[in-house]
Amino acid sequence: MTTTVPAAPEAAAPAPAPADRRRWIALAVLLTASFMDLVDATIVNIAIPSIQRDIGASFSAVQWVTAAYALAFALGLITGGRLGDIYGRKRLFLLGMGGFTLASALCGIAAGPGMLIGARVLQGAMAALMVPQVLAIIHVSFPAGERGKVFGMFGAVVGLGAVCGPLIGALLTEGDLLGLEWRPIFLINLPVGIAGILLGRRFLTESRAPRALRVDLLGTALATVGLLMLLYPLTQGRESGWPWWGFVSMAASPLVLAVFVRYERIKARKDGSPLVELSLFRVRTFAAGAGVQLTFGIVSGLFFLVWTLHMQLGLGWGPLHAGLTGVPFSLACSAAAGISVQKLVPRFGRAVLQAGALIMLCGALLYLWEAGRYGTALQSWQMAPAMLLMGGGMGLIVAPITDAAISEVPAAHSGSASGIFNTTGQLGMALGLGLSSVAFFGVVGGTGEAGGAGAAAGLGPSFVDATVHALWWISGGLLLIFGLLFLLPRRAPAVPGGTAVPEMSEMSEAPAQAAPAAPERTAHADAEAEAEGEGQRPVAVPAAG
């Protein structure tokens, strides 16, 4: 999937001579790091039942194992990009990879749920340091004429990671290597990470942004506190009997987030370096797109957790059986993503995304009907049509959504917009995982909270009922997405001279801020002016075709 940003940032740093072959080895290191992050974000779900049995994790702890990574990654993403701009992208990449490798080792040797959750927080935070540097380093390491090939390779790695993650997790978990059960899904990162650090030290080239934005630590702290005040009681409340302090915390969360918004406005006026460029939300298409991204993240986070638990704890399938059942979903998603960007969106525009939401809705309703109709006797081949519909519909949305959302964002802020947009998606996933307490685990009930080896024994029908209940929530979210998509432009405006780059959370803010937006104005000046309501006229970012 791709996002298009202006070609002007090519002046950010001199590209190496085409004869320098070392940069291709550096590219292999960068792509391996991206693959490692993508796989690690998707590999865990398939192993959750095994984790629960082995270390006695409660259902709320299971939620945190996945949500902790997404939340830490989302909250550190923009800050990680800025630290690379300031202190050097190679340095932050190697620091992030080293920390990610260490955190993976801690996950692999975790003796209990608390240690595993803490290690996942560290892993997500280190990914937030490592991942934003990938595209920034690629940008300054390759001349414009080679970037198309490079970004094509990057896109292939992204697709491969999405497909391979659940399968690798299933093979490692069911293989029970050396009697370690689920632990190899984390320990496999150790040799990869060590090799990446050694090769990266030798072959990566250091670079910094000429005019990097400052780090907004207070803004990050306020956002973290506000979100945790919502997510912690939402996730833990059911297990604790919904105590009064949980409702107080959730009610106070919007107040803390309001303080965060106020501080960000002051920060923008003071030095033009807020964590979140709030002026972007004055662009209706961006605000609507962010709403779609947030809701889509909630739906995705809830669905993938529910789907995994339904197959393994509800239907009694092993990890490999569940992983193979997900192959039609992954293949349909990848195929639809490629077709939507290259063929459909240039011709039909917004209608393609809306069709994707409706196709996903049809898949969710079909899955809901099958789960209720067949109960614990549901077979993989019966589930396949619903998975094809949901995967195909998702592919029609995830590939073009960023182009549609930032099509009217000022060119100088396209990098910031992409970073904020993908952070929104990660936050949505964390919220969706927290919401599973109400939408899914609340129906399963209080049984199985000890998470022992036999905790889920005989609970298959209750997991099926919980899946049906959660799918109604998911269907409602897809209807909301369909409605929000009407706020996006029918067609993304086209501006000549764009440069296509992959749209992922790896998007660093540096490219959009590394060069002047126009001869007489810098990106930094534009940020300050726009924060005061005097920003330049929006310049459309061309959609990938």
C-alpha positions in Angstrom: 0.0 0.0 0.0 1.4 3.4 -0.8 1.1 7.0 0.2 2.2 9.8 -2.1 4.2 12.7 -0.9 5.7 15.7 -2.7 9.0 15.3 -4.5 10.6 18.4 -2.9 12.0 16.5 0.1 14.5 14.8 -2.2 16.7 17.8 -1.4 16.9 16.8 2.2 20.2 15.0 1.9 22.6 14.1 -1.0 21.9 10.6 -2.3 24.9 8.2 -2.6 26.4 7.5 -6.0 24.6 4.8 -7.9 27.8 2.7 -7.9 27.7 2.3 -4.1 26.5 -1.3 -3.6 26.7 -1.1 0.1 23.3 0.6 0.3 21.7 -2.6 -1.0 23.0 -4.6 1.9 21.8 -1.7 4.1 18.4 -2.1 2.4 18.3 -5.8 3.3 18.9 -4.9 7.0 16.1 -2.3 6.9 13.6 -4.6 5.2 14.5 -7.4 7.7 13.7 -5.0 10.6 10.4 -4.1 9.0 9.5 -7.7 8.5 10.5 -8.6 12.1 8.2 -5.8 13.4 5.3 -6.8 11.2 5.5 -10.4 12.0 5.8 -9.7 15.8 2.7 -7.6 15.7 0.7 -10.5 14.1 2.4 -13.6 15.4 1.2 -13.3 19.0 -2.6 -13.8 18.5 -2.3 -17.3 17.3 -0.3 -18.3 20.4 -2.6 -16.7 23.0 -4.3 -19.9 24.1 -0.9 -21.6 24.5 0.4 -18.6 26.5 -2.7 -18.6 28.7 -2.4 -22.3 29.5 1.4 -22.1 30.2 1.8 -19.1 32.5 -1.7 -18.9 34.0 -2.8 -15.7 32.3 -6.2 -14.3 32.9 -8.4 -13.1 30.1 -7.5 -9.4 30.9 -3.8 -10.3 30.9 -4.3 -11.9 27.5 -5.7 -8.6 26.3 -2.7 -6.7 27.6 -0.2 -9.0 25.9 -1.4 -7.7 22.6 -2.7 -4.2 23.6 0.5 -3.3 25.4 2.6 -3.6 22.3 0.1 -1.6 20.1 -0.3 1.2 22.7 3.5 1.6 23.4 4.2 1.5 19.7 1.5 4.1 18.9 2.5 6.5 21.7 6.2 6.4 20.8 5.9 6.5 17.0 6.1 10.2 16.3 8.6 10.8 19.1 10.8 8.0 17.7 10.8 9.6 14.3 11.8 13.0 15.8 14.6 11.5 17.9 16.1 10.0 14.7 15.9 13.4 13.0 17.7 15.0 15.9 20.3 12.4 17.0 20.8 10.4 13.9 18.6 7.8 12.2 21.2 5.1 12.1 21.9 5.5 15.8 18.2 5.4 16.7 17.6 2.4 14.4 20.4 0.4 16.0 19.3 1.4 19.5 15.7 0.4 18.6 16.8 -2.9 17.1 19.0 -3.7 20.1 16.2 -2.9 22.5 13.7 -4.8 20.4 15.9 -7.9 20.5 16.4 -7.6 24.2 12.7 -7.2 24.8 12.0 -10.3 22.6 14.4 -12.3 24.8 12.6 -11.1 27.9 9.2 -12.1 26.3 10.6 -15.5 25.6 11.8 -16.2 29.1 8.8 -14.6 30.9 7.8 -16.5 34.0 4.4 -15.0 34.4 1.9 -12.6 32.9 3.3 -9.5 34.5 6.8 -10.0 33.1 5.4 -10.8 29.7 3.2 -7.7 29.6 6.1 -5.5 30.7 8.4 -7.0 28.1 5.7 -6.3 25.4 5.6 -2.7 26.5 9.4 -2.4 26.1 9.1 -4.2 22.8 6.5 -1.8 21.4 8.5 1.2 22.7 11.7 -0.1 21.0 9.8 -0.7 17.8 8.7 2.9 17.9 12.4 3.9 17.9 13.4 1.5 15.2 10.5 1.5 12.7 10.2 5.3 11.8 13.9 5.3 10.7 13.4 2.8 8.0 11.8 5.0 5.3 13.8 8.0 6.3 17.1 6.1 5.8 15.8 4.7 2.5 14.9 8.2 1.4 18.5 9.6 1.9 20.2 6.4 0.8 18.7 6.0 -2.7 18.5 8.4 -5.6 15.0 9.3 -6.9 15.3 7.0 -9.9 15.8 3.9 -7.7 13.1 4.6 -5.1 10.3 3.0 -7.2 12.1 -0.3 -7.2 13.0 0.0 -3.5 9.5 0.9 -2.4 8.2 -2.0 -4.5 10.4 -4.3 -2.5 9.3 -2.7 0.7 5.6 -3.3 -0.2 6.4 -6.9 -1.0 7.9 -7.3 2.4 4.9 -5.7 4.1 2.5 -8.1 2.3 4.7 -11.1 3.1 4.9 -10.1 6.7 1.1 -9.9 7.0 0.6 -13.3 5.4 3.5 -15.1 7.2 3.1 -13.8 10.7 0.1 -16.1 11.7 1.6 -19.1 9.9 5.1 -18.7 11.5 3.4 -18.3 14.9 1.3 -21.4 14.3 4.3 -23.5 13.1 6.5 -22.4 16.0 3.8 -22.9 18.6 2.5 -26.3 17.4 6.0 -27.5 16.7 6.8 -27.1 20.4 10.6 -26.7 19.7 12.7 -28.0 22.6 9.5 -28.2 24.7 9.3 -24.4 24.7 5.7 -24.2 23.4 4.9 -20.6 22.5 8.3 -19.0 23.5 10.0 -19.5 20.1 7.7 -16.9 18.6 9.8 -14.3 20.5 13.1 -16.1 20.7 13.4 -16.3 16.9 14.0 -12.6 16.9 17.4 -13.0 18.7 19.6 -14.3 15.9 17.8 -12.0 13.4 18.2 -8.9 15.7 21.9 -9.6 16.4 22.7 -10.1 12.7 20.8 -6.9 11.9 22.8 -4.9 14.5 26.1 -6.1 13.2 25.3 -5.5 9.6 23.6 -2.2 10.3 26.7 -0.9 12.2 28.8 -1.6 9.1 26.5 -0.7 6.2 24.0 1.9 7.3 24.8 5.5 6.7 24.1 8.1 9.4 21.8 11.0 8.6 19.9 13.8 10.4 17.2 16.2 9.4 18.5 19.8 8.8 15.5 21.3 10.7 14.2 18.6 12.9 11.2 19.3 15.2 11.7 19.2 19.0 10.6 16.3 21.1 7.3 16.9 23.0 7.8 14.8 26.1 5.1 16.5 28.1 2.6 16.0 25.3 3.5 12.4 25.1 3.1 12.0 28.9 -0.3 13.6 28.8 -1.5 11.5 25.9 -0.2 8.3 27.7 -1.9 9.1 31.0 -5.2 10.1 29.3 -5.4 6.9 27.2 -4.3 4.6 30.1 -7.1 6.1 32.3 -9.5 4.8 29.7 -7.9 1.6 28.7 -6.8 0.2 32.1 -10.3 0.2 33.7 -11.9 -0.9 30.4 -9.6 -3.9 30.3 -9.4 -4.8 34.0 -12.8 -3.6 35.1 -14.7 -6.9 34.3 -12.2 -9.0 36.1 -12.3 -6.7 39.1 -16.2 -6.6 39.2 -16.4 -3.1 37.6 -15.3 -1.1 40.7 -16.3 2.6 41.1 -12.7 3.8 40.6 -12.8 2.4 37.0 -15.8 4.5 36.1 -14.2 7.6 37.6 -11.0 7.0 35.7 -12.8 6.5 32.4 -14.9 9.7 33.0 -11.8 11.7 33.8 -9.9 10.4 30.7 -11.5 12.9 28.3 -10.6 15.8 30.7 -6.9 14.8 30.6 -7.1 14.5 26.9 -8.6 17.9 26.7 -5.7 19.2 28.7 -3.4 17.5 26.2 -5.2 19.3 23.3 -4.9 22.6 25.0 -1.2 22.1 25.7 -0.6 21.1 22.1 -2.1 24.4 20.9 0.2 26.3 23.2 3.2 24.2 22.1 2.4 24.9 18.5 2.3 28.7 19.1 5.5 28.5 21.2 7.9 26.6 19.1 6.0 24.9 16.3 6.9 21.4 17.6 3.7 19.8 19.0 3.4 16.1 19.2 0.2 16.3 17.2 -0.3 19.1 14.6 -4.0 19.8 15.5 -4.4 22.2 12.6 -4.5 19.1 10.4 -7.9 18.2 11.8 -9.3 21.4 10.3 -9.1 19.7 7.0 -12.4 17.8 6.8 -11.1 14.9 4.7 -8.2 14.3 7.1 -10.5 14.5 10.2 -12.9 12.1 8.5 -10.1 9.8 7.4 -8.7 9.7 11.0 -12.2 8.8 12.2 -12.2 5.9 9.7 -8.7 4.8 10.7 -9.6 4.9 14.4 -12.8 2.9 13.9 -11.1 0.5 11.5 -8.3 -0.1 14.1 -11.0 -0.8 16.8 -12.8 -3.2 14.5 -9.5 -4.9 13.5 -8.1 -5.3 17.0 -11.4 -6.8 18.3 -11.9 -9.0 15.3 -8.5 -10.7 15.2 -8.5 -11.4 18.9 -12.0 -12.8 18.8 -11.3 -14.8 15.7 -8.3 -16.5 17.2 -10.0 -17.4 20.5 -13.1 -18.6 18.6 -11.1 -21.1 16.5 -8.8 -22.4 19.3 -10.9 -22.2 22.5 -14.4 -22.2 20.9 -13.9 -24.8 18.2 -10.9 -26.7 19.8 -8.6 -26.3 16.8 -4.8 -26.4 17.2 -2.6 -23.4 16.3 -1.6 -24.7 12.8 -5.2 -25.5 11.9 -6.2 -22.0 12.9 -3.3 -20.5 11.1 -4.1 -22.3 7.8 -7.7 -21.3 8.1 -6.5 -17.7 8.0 -4.7 -18.1 4.7 -7.8 -17.2 2.5 -8.2 -14.0 4.5 -4.6 -13.0 4.0 -4.5 -13.8 0.3 -7.7 -12.0 -0.4 -6.6 -9.0 1.5 -3.3 -8.8 -0.3 -4.9 -9.3 -3.8 -7.6 -6.7 -3.1 -5.1 -4.2 -1.8 -3.0 -4.4 -5.0 -6.0 -4.2 -7.3 -7.7 -1.3 -5.4 -4.6 1.0 -5.6 -3.6 0.1 -9.2 -6.9 -0.3 -10.9 -10.1 0.5 -9.0 -9.5 3.7 -7.0 -8.2 5.7 -10.0 -11.4 4.9 -11.8 -14.1 4.7 -9.1 -12.5 6.7 -6.2 -14.2 6.7 -2.8 -16.8 4.1 -3.9 -14.1 1.4 -3.7 -13.5 2.0 0.0 -17.3 2.0 0.7 -17.6 -1.2 -1.3 -14.8 -2.6 0.9 -16.7 -1.7 4.1 -19.9 -3.3 2.7 -18.1 -6.5 1.6 -16.5 -6.8 5.1 -19.9 -6.3 6.6 -21.3 -9.1 4.5 -18.4 -11.3 5.6 -19.0 -10.5 9.2 -22.7 -11.2 9.0 -22.0 -14.5 7.2 -19.5 -15.5 9.8 -22.0 -14.5 12.5 -24.7 -16.7 10.9 -22.3 -19.6 10.5 -21.1 -19.4 14.1 -24.6 -19.4 15.4 -25.8 -22.1 12.9 -23.1 -24.6 13.3 -21.8 -23.9 16.8 -18.8 -25.9 17.8 -19.2 -28.1 14.7 -18.1 -25.3 12.3 -15.5 -26.4 9.8 -12.7 -24.5 8.1 -14.2 -24.9 4.6 -17.5 -23.4 5.9 -15.6 -20.4 7.3 -13.6 -19.8 4.1 -16.3 -17.8 2.2 -16.7 -15.4 5.1 -12.9 -15.0 5.4 -12.6 -14.3 1.7 -15.2 -11.6 2.0 -13.6 -10.0 5.1 -10.1 -10.2 3.7 -11.1 -8.8 0.3 -13.1 -6.0 1.9 -10.3 -5.1 4.2 -7.8 -4.9 1.3 -10.1 -2.5 -0.5 -9.9 -0.1 2.5 -6.4 -0.4 4.0 -4.5 0.3 0.8 -6.0 3.6 -0.4 -7.3 5.0 2.8 -4.3 7.2 3.6 -4.1 8.7 0.1 -7.8 9.6 0.4 -7.4 11.1 3.9 -4.4 13.2 3.3 -5.3 14.3 -0.3 -6.1 17.8 0.9 -3.4 18.2 3.5 -0.8 20.9 2.9 2.2 19.4 1.2 4.5 20.6 4.0 2.6 18.5 6.5 2.2 15.3 4.5 4.8 13.5 6.6 3.2 14.7 9.9 -0.2 13.7 8.6 0.9 10.2 7.7 2.6 9.7 11.1 -0.5 10.9 13.0 -2.8 8.9 10.7 -1.0 5.6 11.3 -0.6 6.4 15.0 -4.4 6.7 15.1 -4.8 3.2 13.6 -2.5 1.7 16.3 -4.4 3.5 19.0 -7.6 2.1 17.5 -6.3 -1.4 17.8 -5.4 -0.9 21.4 -8.9 0.4 22.1 -10.5 -2.5 20.2 -8.5 -5.0 22.4 -9.7 -3.2 25.5 -13.2 -3.2 24.3 -13.1 -7.0 24.0 -13.7 -7.0 27.8 -17.3 -5.9 27.1 -17.9 -7.2 23.6 -16.4 -10.7 24.0 -15.1 -11.7 27.5 -18.2 -10.4 29.2 -20.2 -13.0 27.4 -17.7 -15.8 28.2 -18.2 -15.0 31.8 -15.9 -15.2 34.8 -14.9 -18.8 34.2 -11.4 -19.5 33.1 -9.9 -16.4 34.7 -7.1 -18.4 36.3 -6.0 -19.4 32.8 -4.7 -22.8 33.9 -4.3 -25.8 31.5 -7.9 -26.8 31.9 -9.4 -23.3 32.3 -11.2 -23.3 29.0 -12.2 -27.0 29.1 -15.9 -27.4 28.3 -16.3 -23.7 27.5 -16.5 -24.1 23.7 -20.2 -23.1 23.5 -19.7 -20.0 25.6 -16.8 -18.9 23.4 -19.1 -19.4 20.3 -21.8 -17.3 21.9 -19.2 -14.6 22.8 -18.0 -14.6 19.2 -21.5 -14.1 17.9 -22.0 -11.2 20.3 -18.7 -9.6 19.3 -19.5 -9.9 15.6 -22.5 -7.7 16.1 -20.2 -5.0 17.6 -17.8 -5.5 14.6 -20.7 -5.2 12.2 -21.8 -1.9 13.8 -18.3 -0.6 13.5 -18.2 -1.4 9.8 -21.5 0.4 9.3 -20.0 3.5 11.0 -17.0 3.2 8.7 -19.2 3.1 5.7 -20.9 6.3 6.9 -17.7 8.2 7.7 -16.4 7.4 4.2 -19.0 9.7 2.7 -16.9 12.6 4.2 -13.9 11.7 2.0 -13.6 13.3 -1.5 -15.1 11.3 -4.3 -11.8 11.5 -6.1 -8.3 12.3 -4.7 -7.1 15.5 -6.4 -4.0 15.0 -8.5 -0.9 17.1 -8.3 2.0 16.4 -10.7 5.4 15.8 -9.4 4.6 13.5 -6.4 6.8 10.7 -5.3 5.2 7.4 -4.2 6.3 5.9 -0.9 4.9 3.1 1.1 2.1 4.0 3.6 2.9 2.3 6.8 3.5 3.3 10.4 7.2 3.5 9.4 6.5 6.9 7.8 8.9 9.4 9.4 8.1 13.0 9.6 11.5 13.9 8.4 10.9 13.9 4.6 8.2 16.5 4.7 10.2 18.7 7.0 13.6 18.3 5.6 13.3 20.8 2.8 11.5 24.2 2.3 7.9 23.8 1.3 8.5 26.7 -1.1 11.5 29.0 -1.8 10.3 31.7 0.6 8.9 29.5 3.4 10.2 26.5 5.4 8.1 23.7 6.6 8.8 24.9 10.2 7.4 28.3 9.3 4.3 26.8 7.7 3.7 24.7 10.9 3.8 27.9 13.0 1.6 29.8 10.6 -0.9 27.1 10.3 -1.1 26.7 14.1 -2.2 30.3 14.2 -4.8 29.8 11.4 -2.7 31.3 8.7 -1.4 28.2 7.0 -0.9 28.0 3.3 -3.6 26.9 1.0 -4.0 23.1 1.1 -2.0 21.4 -1.6 -3.4 18.0 -2.7 -1.2 14.9 -2.4 -1.7 12.7 -5.5 -3.2 9.3 -4.9 -1.2 6.2 -5.8 -2.3 4.7 -9.0 
